[in-house]
Amino acid sequence: MLFNSYPFILLFLPAVLAGYFWLGRRGNRAPVIWLAAASLAFYAIGSWQFVALLLASIAFNYGIGYLLIAAELAPMQRRAALAVGVAGDLLVLGIFKYAGFAADNLNALLGTHVAVHILLPVGISFYTFTQIAFLVDAFRGQVAAYALPHYALFVTYFPHLIAGPILHHKDMIPQFEQEESKHPHAHLILCGIIIFAIGLFKKTCLADGIQPLVALAFDARSPSFDQAWLGALAYTFQLYFDFSGYSDMAIGISLMFGIFLPVNFSSPYKATSIVEFWRRWHMTLSQFLRDYLYIPLGGNRRGRALRYVNLMITMLLGGLWHGAAWTFVVWGALHGAYLCINHAFNALVPAIPSPLARPVRILGAVLTFLAVVVAWVFFRAERVDWALRITSAMADPLNIVLGREEIAALVQVTIYAALVWLAPNTQAIMGYDHGSRRVGESLREGRLRPLVLYGASLVLAFGILGIQSHSEFIYFRF
Amino acid sequence: MRGSFTSVRRLLLASVACVLGAAALTFAVDPLQLFRPSRLIAPFYSDDTRMQNAGLIRSQSFDTAFIGTSLAIHFRQSDIDRALGVRSLKLAMTGSNSRQQSFVLEQAIDRGARRVIWAMDDFSFVDAAGIEADPYLSVDLYRRTAKGIAAYLFNAAMAKESVFALLRSIPPLREPLTRAAPFLPVKFALFDVDDIYALPRDFDVARAYNAETTRAAFAYITDPVRSSFLGEGYGYDAMVRHFERDAVGLITRHPDVTFDIYFPPYSILQFVAMRDASPATLKIVTDLTALIAQRLTRLPNVRLHDFRAIKAVTHDLNNYGDVIHHSPVIDAMVLKWLASGEYRVDPNKPTASLEELKAQVEAYRVRQP
């Protein structure tokens, strides 16, 4: 089921909210079970064939977690339990996500014709990572014993299940345990609706609105310089509005249930360096990769050379996490290289003289944005050679068309660029603070209340009017 | 319960009011001219032909429908009218399949078309989604069902177009916005219905259509990496079924309508590419078009024209932008040939031109760079 669909907005969400708060009057556990069941139903509506896999994954990880938390195992046994748990998760992920890719590459190497056709279960990358983090923390002794319904809800919680944000058990399960969130909170519901409306508008009006321009670069046999750049920029903005729109909707929906989700985007295209970009883009994935891959690999503790190796490994695996294709490997490698260059630059040029600070920041922002756009070409292209065709066109300014279609595209891309660079992000508009569990304080004060309310109603209306047909989120396929 | 829900209620009610207001605006302005021809404000048209055709069929006055794929997309209605002495409505859609073409033609015939000019491409008969489930062409919009009307009225893009149309109707803004519209991200940007998908009058034909680009396209499609795409979707039995359903079915349902059907003049390289890289596809194409020629020439309300073997055109690669798309110069020739009937297929020898084409394909040698 899609957030940007009439059945979800008009039927599913109101029904689940009503059931949750009605049960909230009768106890603290029934609403959790209700929400977990509703989340499974949400998943089953679009992907019923993978519900059993999801349930098995929950049972497996909960069982391993129990061994690590509650059973009194010897250190070696604990280590073995963790190894079994993580290996089991990675094996399932490997089979469902990477078996076809591995077979294709082996076929190419060995000249064989082994065909592997396995459907990718929706959300598998997200719920696998979420649970690996749980097991590692349980091994480290950083997890309290959780009740099964709360654990099951933590994994299946429908606002995040399909495309994140990647949740952390220490953040979520205590919120599920709170009695207070089981009662409707008018202010949180109001703020939740507004954040949802902003996300819906981003998806249906902005992301879907610019999507046709992507074809200028990615569907053309030999795009010109301007077509290649316009198509690549269109995809850059489409992906941002699509994914950040989804994340806003997830945060808004969750807020209606009284649950605060972590922020996933913080105006990433305003970043002045690649390091900063990764602190602003898909933040929960960056945090996961840092805490559970980069730091365990050694992080920056073993010298500069190994730090760069660790960065490259982390980003290559981060690229592969997005999809089983060489294009994602190249995308990860590019970002790994960007990060290495960025860190090397910081090491070589530790301080910028203050008169130069501002121009250097602007130059940094421009370079960062261009580097990100080039990398998105590989992320979006179906094959590496097709991506190279586009990047070649982007480097050939002598081949320009700039006809009517390209000028109209340029106007649209410019409007989107202005939005991305000049408009505040959702959490700034709404004063959303995940850490302190606060939102919309200025709205509560009342000064701007009517303006915000009627502005939000217009945004919600256009978000709903933008729903045209089945338009999936790009990150559903990861 | 924490706090008052007055603001939540107010927000939701205001949203409902905005949604209804936007729908009312779209109904009043009707940028697609689905409900009425635009009179109070100047009509504008879109290159999104699958959607635009639904409005054109209802708002324009015509006696002849002109349809095809991208091969027919650059024709101007005024040129068709002048060459053939008709009042035409161009309904060509890029990449359209026979199911879509047949459906749109049926709507046009129901609205008064007495003659159909059909640029029939063999590849339009490849397998495609059923028309009722077609994601690219809304049958509900054409039929004006409740679902189609709701999707049209409750639509952010249409509300935006309506606002732009209103702004464009304000006298001081009319001129600048009309001039700027083609360069703005608005759907309904064309002032003249004749301009839908037509090339600009000052278009540099030689730059877009020349032997160099045609040869480059040939090299591209015959590259071993991509040559498997040449036969993608081709299957003789399915294509014959689609031809019978979409073409013969439509023609026999409308015996009072005259159908001028023509095989467009692709460059010889289209067939040579198949000959060299996918001979099985070439066999399907020749067998299928032989059958089409035999079937159509037997129908009393059909005049079939075959332009594929006109060597002076198809062997001159400067006439093409790739291996199939010909220049507007050839568009004009097509209209002239249709008017004169010069290349009309003889019902007694329906495959004569095809045999000539086969011989040409057999004999053609690709110039090595």
Contacts between the chains, C-beta under 8 A, distances in Angstrom:
chain1	res1	chain2	res2	distance
A	183	B	1	6.7
A	183	B	2	6.7
A	184	B	1	5.8
A	184	B	2	7.1
A	184	B	5	7.9
A	185	B	2	4.1
A	185	B	3	7.0
A	186	B	1	7.2
A	186	B	2	5.8
A	186	B	3	3.7
A	186	B	4	5.8
A	186	B	5	4.9
A	186	B	7	7.2
A	186	B	8	6.2
A	187	B	2	6.8
A	187	B	3	5.3
A	188	B	2	7.8
A	189	B	5	7.5
A	189	B	8	5.6
A	190	B	7	5.2
A	190	B	8	5.1
A	190	B	11	6.7
A	193	B	8	6.7
A	193	B	11	6.2
A	193	B	12	7.6
A	194	B	11	7.4
A	197	B	15	7.9
A	204	B	156	7.0
A	205	B	156	5.5
A	209	B	157	7.5
A	221	B	217	7.6
A	221	B	220	6.2
A	222	B	216	7.7
A	222	B	220	8.0
A	404	B	182	5.0
A	404	B	183	6.2
A	404	B	200	7.8
A	407	B	183	4.3
A	408	B	182	7.1
A	408	B	183	5.4
A	408	B	184	6.0
A	408	B	185	5.4
A	408	B	189	7.6
A	409	B	185	7.6
A	411	B	183	6.6
A	411	B	184	5.7
A	411	B	185	5.7
A	412	B	185	3.9
A	415	B	185	7.5
A	449	B	7	7.2
A	453	B	7	6.2
A	453	B	10	6.0
A	453	B	11	5.3
A	453	B	14	6.9
A	454	B	14	5.7
A	456	B	11	5.9
A	457	B	11	5.3
A	457	B	12	7.7
A	457	B	14	3.4
A	457	B	15	4.3
A	457	B	17	7.7
A	457	B	18	5.8
A	458	B	14	7.9
A	458	B	15	7.8
A	458	B	18	5.4
A	460	B	11	7.3
A	460	B	15	4.4
A	460	B	18	7.8
A	461	B	15	4.7
A	461	B	16	7.8
A	461	B	18	3.3
A	461	B	19	4.7
A	461	B	22	6.7
A	462	B	18	7.5
A	462	B	22	7.7
A	462	B	156	4.9
A	462	B	159	7.6
A	464	B	15	7.2
A	464	B	19	6.2
A	464	B	154	7.9
A	465	B	19	6.2
A	465	B	22	5.8
A	465	B	154	5.7
A	465	B	155	5.9
A	465	B	156	3.8
A	465	B	159	6.2
A	466	B	156	4.1
A	466	B	157	7.6
A	468	B	151	7.0
A	468	B	155	6.8
A	468	B	157	7.7
A	469	B	135	6.8
